[in-house]
Amino acid sequence: MALDAVKRTNGTRVFVAVDKNVVDSQQQIADAFAALKLIPRRVDFGDFTDTRFNGSLPPSTTAPRTYKES
């Protein structure tokens, strides 16, 4: 039971770099919010990112971890 819980949560997560793919994806969401007037104006999501730690992280396209069934 506990292993099943880990498989569904933090156990499969992989920390990844805040790279162009991440910024572009989040920018599309922010643009949609602005178009729907859910936020008052367009924002540049890149202005809110911190890439200082990207050097030691894999790219955002890295697959999540998996567990072999035993």
N, C-alpha and C positions, 0 to 999 in steps of 0.2 A: 504494500500500500504506500509506504513512504517513498519508494523508488518511483512509483507512478506519479506522485506529486512533484518530485524533482524533475521528471521528464517533461511535465507540463509547465514548469515555471523557470526559475533561474538556472536550472541545470543545463539548459540548451542555449542560453544566451551567450553571445560573443560580443565583447566590446569592440567597436570598430571606429575607424577614423571618421572625422567630420569632413568628408571630402566633397568634391563637386556633385557627386550623385545625391548625397544627403541634402546639400544646400538647394539643389535644383528641385528635388522632390518637395521639400518644405516650402520653397518659394511658390510652387504651384498651389499649395494649400492656402498660403497667405494671400495670393492673388485671387483665389476663389472667394475667400472671406471678404476681401475688399470689394469685389464685384457684386457680392450679395449684400453689401453695406453692413456686414456684421462687425467690421472694424472701420473706423472713420476714413482711412486713406490707405493707399498702397504703402507697404513697407518693403525694405530690402532685407530679406532674411539673412543674407551674408553679413550684414552689419552686426548681427547678434550672435555670431558664431565665434568660437575660440578654437583655433587649430594648433595651439602650442604642443599638444600631446599626440598629434597624428603620427609622428615619426616612429613611435613604438607600437602602433596599432595596425592591424590588417585593414585592407580597404573595406568600404561599406558593402561590397558585393560578396563578402565572405559568408558562406553558408553557416547556419546554426549547427551546433554540435548535435550529434545523435548518439543514441545508446543502443547497443546490440541487445536483442532479446536473448535471455538465457533460458 
